């Protein structure tokens, strides 16, 4: 279940919010991630990347780093390979701002799928 995978990924110090998405006709899952900027900015500084949130989210080295860290957490917590995300999109805007959470901070999956539909399509259309 995507919620189980999301709960594992949220244990990574680099992830603030995450939406894992998968379709039965696809070979892999994808994830939309709002990073923990406090931690990700430290990595960006080490890689000599600017501190602008959008610039950080669009940087392929940062994206690769966060994905690796998420999947390290996944392996540590016993996720199967097919459960883990193979591609991610980092977004600089909090899910709260986008209206994806309920009043009790539960992720509204249908709303998230709609809000992030173009990002999800792009993640599935790029070569893995």
Secondary structure by P-SEA (a helix, b strand, c coil): caaaaaaaaaacccccbbbbbbbccccccccccccaaaaaaaaaaaacccccaaaaaacaaaaaaaaaaaaaaaaaacccccccccbbbbbccccccccccccccccaaaaaaaaaaaaaaaaaaccc
